[in-house]
Amino acid sequence: MNIMRGNVIYADLGQHPNECDSRQSGVRPCVVVSNPKSRILNVCPCSTRTNKKYNPVHVEILAEDIKGYPMKKSVVMIEQIVPIDRRLVKSKIGYICNKEVMSAIDEAICIQMGINSAQRGAGNTRITMRTNVTSNVINIILNYLLINGHFGFPALGIQGAALATVSGTVVACIMSIASIFKKDNFISIPYIMSHKIKPTFAAFLNLIKVGYSVFFEQVLMRIGFMLTAIMAADQGTDAMAAHQVGMNIMALSFSFGDGLQSTAVALIGRSLGAGDPDLAKEYGRTCRLIGAFIAVCLVGIYYFGASGLYHLFFREEHIVAIGVSIMHVIIFVVIFQICQVIYMGCLRGAGDTLYTAIASTISVTIIRTVVSYLFGYTLGFGIIGIWMGVLGDQISRFIFATVRFKQGKWVQIKI
C-alpha cells in the first residue's frame, strides 16, 4: 500500500482502558502528516466533534477537502500526533486535496512543536546535543591553546578565553542553522519553500501567547549572567581567568543535562499529546535518575582531577589554586544543575513556560546576583563568593523545578 503525506487512512490506534483518557482509540480515520520513508508513519486522528471552542492545534476539514471518501465535517487533532507502524493501517480511504488545509495542518504542527521546543518536540534531540557538546569541546580546546599559548599558539590570557567562547558559540550557531536546511528534518527550510507554507497573523499570535514568557525569561537570565560576570571581572585578571575556565567546565556538564532534557521533552510531548500524563511523569523521573548518576560520576572526576584540569590551562600555581577552590564549589553545582535542567525541560515541554520563567528569573536575576554580592563583597570571599551565588541559583532552580514537577499540575496544562 503506497501511503503518502496528506493521505487519509483508517488506522488502529489501540485501546486505552482509562475512561478519563482523552486519546482517540480504536480503528478511526487519521491524516498522514509525514513523508514516510520507513515502516513508521506520523498520523493525526480525526474527530467529528467540531463544536468545541477554538483550539490552535485543531484543523477543521470539510467534505469537499477530501477526495475518495465522503467524510463528515471533522477536525484533525494535531496535539494527538502519534507514530504508528504501517501494519496498523487498515485501509487508505482518500487524500486531502485542499492545499490550504494541509498548510493549516503544517502551521498547527509548528505551533505544537514550538511548544515542545521545536526540534526537540519533533524528536530531533541529536542536534541539540551535538551543538552543545561541540561548542563546549571547542571552547575547552581553544582555552587550552590560547590562554597560555600551547603548541605554538599565542598566549592571549583572558582575551584567549573570550575568543574561545565566541568561537564555540559561532560553530554551534552554524550547526543549528545548517540543520534547518536538511530536507528530512521536521523544521526544514526547503520543505517550507517547496510547499509554499506562509506565516499567518493567527499563527503569530499563538506563538506570542506561548513564547512571550520564554522570551522575557531568557532576557532576564542574561542580565543575571552579565551581573555575575561583571562581579567576577572585578576580582582581578587571574581570578577572572580561573572563573572563565570554571564556567566552561560547568557548561560541559550542562551538556549532559541538556541532552537528557531534550530526550525528556520529546518523550513527554509525545506522551501528553497521546493523553498519557502518568507516562510523561515516568519519563521525567527516569531522565532525572540518569542525570543524577551522571552528576555523581562528574563529581568524582572534578574532585580528584581538579588540579590536573586547571594545570591544562595554567602554569601559574596561584591561578591553579584559585581554580581548585572553584572546582570544590562546582562539584555541588553540578548535582543540582543537571537535575534542575531536566525537570525545567519537562515543565517547558508540557507548556508550563510561565512558571519556569518566574522561577528562572527569581533564581538567576535575583538570588544569584544577591548571593554573589553578599559572599563576594560583603563577606569578602572574592571569586569563591561569586561561585556561591552560582550555587545558590542552581539550588533555587532545583527546588522550584522539583516542587512543581512533583505537584503534577504541569501535565494538566491545556495549550
N, C-alpha and C positions, 0 to 999 in steps of 0.2 A: 504494500500500500504506500503510494507516494504521498507524503504529507509535507506541506509547506506552511510557512508563516502566513497567517490570515485564514487558514482553513478552519472550518467549524466541524468538530468531531464529537462523537459520543465516546466518553472515556469513563472507566471505572475508578472513582476517586476513593474507594474503600468505605468502610463503615466507622463511625465514631460513636461509641457506646454512651458517652457522656451526654445526657439530654440537654445540658446547658451549652453544649458545643455549637458554635455558630458556623462551623465549616460546612461547605457543601459536600455531600456524600453520595455514595451510590453511583449508578450509571447516569450521567447527565451531560448536556451539551457544554462544550468548552471551546474557547478560541485559542489556537496555537499562536504564541507570541514570540517564538524564536525560530531561527532558521536551523532546523535540526541537522546536525552532522553526525549524530551517533544514535544510540537507542533511546537516549533521554530527550524528552520534549518538555518545554516550559509552556504550561497552559494556564488559562484563567477561566474559572467556571462561570456560567451564565445563570441568571435568575430572572424569573418573570415578575418578581416583586419589585415594581418600579415606583411604588407610592411612598418611598422613603424620602427624607429631606436630602438636600444637595450634599453630595459626597465627592470630593475632588478626585478620588481614585475609583469612582464608578463611571462607566461609559455606557450611555444609552444607545441601543441599536434597534432599528425598526425592521419590519418585514422586508421592505424594499432594499435594505442594505445588504441582504444576504441572497446569494443565488444558489439554487439547488435544494433549498429546504424552506418550507413555509413556516418560519419561526415567528412566534408572537413577539410583541414589543418586550424587550428584555434589557438587563444591564449586565455588562461584563465587569466582574468583581476583581479588580486589579490587586487589591490587598490580599487576595487568596491565591496569588500566583504560586504554582507548585510544579516541581519536576516530576514527571511520570515516565515509566517505561513504555516503549511503543507497544508492548504486548498487552497493555491495559486499554488500548484503543479498540473499541468495538466496531466502529464504522466511521467513514468520512461522509458527512452529510451535506456539505456545501462550502462556500467561502464568502468572505466579506468583500463585496465589490465596490463599496464606497470608500474612496481614499481618505476622505475626511474622518471617517470613523476610525480607520487604522491610525491616522495622525493623532486623534484624540486618545487612542489607547497608548500610543507612544508617549504622549505628554503625561498621561496618568501614571505610566510606569516610571517615568523620570521623577515625578513627584514622590512616588512610593520609594524609589531607590535613593532619592535625595534624602529622605527621612532616615533611611538606613545607611547613610554615608556613601551614597552613590556607588563607587566601585566596590566597596566592601559589601554593601547590601546586595549587590548583584552576585556575590560570591567570589569576586575577584580580589581575594585577600593578599595575593602574592605581590602585587605591585606596591602596596603599602610597605610590606616587609622588605622588599628589595630596595626601595628608595631610602628607607630609614637606615638599614644596615649599611648600604653603600655610602651614604652621606657620612655616617659616623666613622666608618673604617677609613675613608679618605681623610676625614678631619684628623683622626689619630695619627695616621701615617705622615701627613704633612706637618703636624705638630712636631713629630719626632725629627723630621728632616729640616724644618725651618727655624725652630726656636733656638737650637744650639748649633745648627749647621752641620749635620751629618752627611756623609757620602758626597762631599763637595758642594752641597747646597749652602747658600749664605746664611749666617747666623743672624736672624732678624729679631730675636727676642719676642716681645709681646706683639709686635707687628706681624711676626710669623704666625702666631696663634690666631690672630684676626684673619689673616689671609687663608689659613687652613679652614676656618669656619665658613668663610664666604665660598671657598672652592667646593666644599662638601655640599653646601646648600644649592649652589648653581648646578652641580651634577644631578642632585635629586630633582631639581626643577625640570631639567631637560628630560630626565627619565619619565617624569609624570606627564609632561606634555607629549612626549613620543607615544605613550601608552594609549592616548585617545585617538591616535591616527591609525591604530590597528583595526582591521575590519572585523575581527572576531571578538572584540571587546564589547561589553554592554554599552559603555559610553564610547561611541565611535563617530568621529567627525565625518569620515567617508560615508558611513551609513546615514547620518543625518542629512548630508548633502544629496546623496543619491535618491533618498525618499522625500526630499524637499520638506523636511519637518521644520515648521516655522514656530517661533515663540508667540505666545498669546498673552494678552493682558491678564486673563483669568489665571493662567499658569504662573505668571509673575507674582500675582497676589498670593497664591498658595505657597509659593517658595518663600516670600517675605514672611508670611504667617508662621511658617516653621523655622525659618533661618535667622530671624532678627535676633533672637536670644543668643544663638551661637555666635553671631557677628559681634555683639557687644561683649560677650564673654571673652572672645579672642582679643579684642581691643584692650579691655581692662586687664587681662592677664599679661599682655605685652607691656603695659605700663608698670605692672608689678615686677616683671623681669628686668625692665630697664632701671627701676629704682634700686633693685638689688645689685645690678652691675655697676651702677654709679657708686654705691657704698663700697663695693669690693675694690673698685679702681682707686678709691680714696685711701685704701690701706697701703698703697705703695706698689711699685712695679713688680717686685719679687712676689708679693702676696697675690697680686692680680694674675701673674703668670701661673702660679700654682693653682689658683682658683679656676682659671680657664681650662687647665688640664682636667681638674676635678669635674667640671661641668661636662667636658667631652666624655669622660668615663661614665658619668651618670646618664648622658644621652644614649650611650651604647646600651646601658642597662634598660633604658626606656624602650629600646627597640624590641626587646623580648616581650615586654608588657604590651606594646603596641601591636605586635604580631598576633598575640593571643586575643587582644581586644578586637582586632579585625575579624578573627575567626568567630568570636562570640557574637559580634554584631551581625554577621551573615547568618549564623545559625539561629540567633534569636529573632531576627527579622523574618526568617522563613517560618519559625515555629509560631510566632504571633500572627503572621499572615494566615497560617493554617488553623488558627484558633486553638492552639495548644499552649497556654501560659505555663503549665507545670513543666513541660519540656523546656521552655525558654529559661525558666529558673534553673533547671538542672544543668543546662549548657553553661550558664553563667557561673554556677558553683564549681563545675568541673574545670573550666578555664582558670578560675581563680586558684584552685588547688594546684594545678600545673604551674601557674605563675609563682605560687608560694614556694614550690620545690625549686624552681629555677633561682628564685631570690636567695634561698638558703645556700645554694651552690655558689652563687656570686659573692655572698658574704664571706664564705671561706676563702675564695680566691683573693678578694680585696683585702681581707685581714692579714693573710700570710704573705701576700705579694705586693703590699702597699709600697714598700721601699723599692722593690725591683721595678715596679711600674713607673715610678717617678724618676728613677735613675735612667730610664729610657729617654727621658726628655731633658733632664738637667744634670749638669756636672756639679753644680754648686750645692754643697751639703745642706746649707741653711734653707734653700728652697725645697730640697727633698724633705727636710724635717717638717716644713710647713705643709707640704703635700701629704705626708704620712698622717699628720693630725687631721687634715681634711678627710682623708680616707676613713679614719675612725668614725667620722660622722656619717660618711656615705654608706657605710655598712648598715646603718639603721635606716637611712633614707631609702635605700633600695627595697627593703622589706615592705615598707608602706607604699612606695611608688608603684611597683609592679602590680600590687593588689588593687590599689585605687584606680589605676589606669584601666584595668579590666572591668571593674564594676562601673566606672563612669562611662565606659564604652557601651556596656549593656544598657544603661539608662538612656544614653543618646540614641542607641539603636531602636529603642522602643518609642522614641519621640518625646522623652521626658527632658527636653532641652532647656526649659526654663529653670528647672531645679538645678541641673548641672551648671548652668550659667551663674546662678546665685551662689552656689557652693564654691565654684572656682574663683569667683570674684572676691568673696569673703576670704578665702584661703590664700590666694596669690597676692591680690592687691592690698589687702589689709593685714592679715596675720603675718605673712612673710615679711612685709615691709616693717611692721611694728616690732616683731621679734628680732629681726636683723639689726634694727637701730638700737633696741634695748640691750642686746648682748654685745653687739659690735662696738657701740659708742658709750652708752651709759654704764655698762658693767665692765667695759674695757677688754673684751675678749678678741677684738680685732677681727681678722678674717674668719676665725673659727666661730665668732659670734654671728657673722653673716650666714654661715652654713647652719647654724642653729635655727635661723629664720627659714632656710630651705627645708629643714627637717620639720619645723612647726607647720609649714604649708602642707607637706605631704601627709602628716598625721591628721591635720584638719580635713583634707580631702578624703582621706581614708575613712574617717568617721562619718562624714556626710554621705559618702557613697554606700558604705556598709549598712547604715541605718535605713536609707531609702530602699536599698535592694531587699533587705530582709522584711521591710513592711509590705512589699509586694504590690504596691499601688501602681507601679510603673507598667505592669502588664495589662492594666485596665484602661490605659490612655487611648482615647479614640482620636485618630488623626484625620 
